[in-house]
Amino acid sequence: MTGKAEFCARTNVSRETLAMLEIHAALLRSWNRSINLVSAGTMEALWTRHFLDSAQLLRLAPPARRWVDLGSGGGFPGAVVAIMAKDTTETVLIEADQRKAAFLGALSRQTTGFKVMSERLENAEPQCGDVVSARALAPLGTLLCHVHRHLKPDGRAILPKGRKVRDEITQALEHWRFDCETYPSETDEEAVILSIGGIRRA
């Protein structure tokens, strides 16, 4: 089974949604030659390593009228969420790097018209998301500063994390209080996804 076939089998997306994701994939391959959007070594496994990895967050997130993705880079998970939840959710992607933001703008124009903000997270106007996501952006303690700024008080943060997650949680608890649920990743046996709410400073 190819990566795209596996993605389709596990997500059951519509043909319209798949067509938009194919646009995302084509743009990524084109732009990645000059801008480091994702590691070149992961491009062969694009549909599982990036698309399916992003799509699984929708399964764990509560219903969201507004989803905010921090440090969106190549559009993971934010653009995938914007495409897959296009009928129910307004999606905002915040990316400080001007070149990456230009890529996201091009992708937005060719797909769902999701909002792209090219600003530093600490300077961007708070976005009041029902859900905030961020992938491979910063250690949890640092990340929660930005999540707290852009998340509604009763919202949830959905955050993929790697093998050092326990250390990150311990360090984050030095400065923050939160409730945290942990789920295994569908795409990486060493990774987990955190669902975090009730975020407040210690």
Sequence and secondary structure as in RCSB ss.txt:
>XXXX:A:sequence
MTGKAEFCARTNVSRETLAMLEIHAALLRSWNRSINLVSAGTMEALWTRHFLDSAQLLRLAPPARRWVDLGSGGG
FPGAVVAIMAKDTTETVLIEADQRKAAFLGALSRQTTGFKVMSERLENAEPQCGDVVSARALAPLGTLLCHVHRH
LKPDGRAILPKGRKVRDEITQALEHWRFDCETYPSETDEEAVILSIGGIRRA
>XXXX:A:secstr
  HHHHHHHHH   HHHHHHHHHHHHHHHHHTTTS SS GGGGGGHIIIIIIHHHHHHHHS   SEEEEES TTT
TTHHHHHHHTTTT EEEEE   HHHHHHHHHHHHHTT  EEE S TTTS    EEEEEESSSS HHHHHHHHHHH
EEEEEEEEEEE TTHHHHHHHHTTTEEEEEEEEE SS TT EEEEEEEEEE 
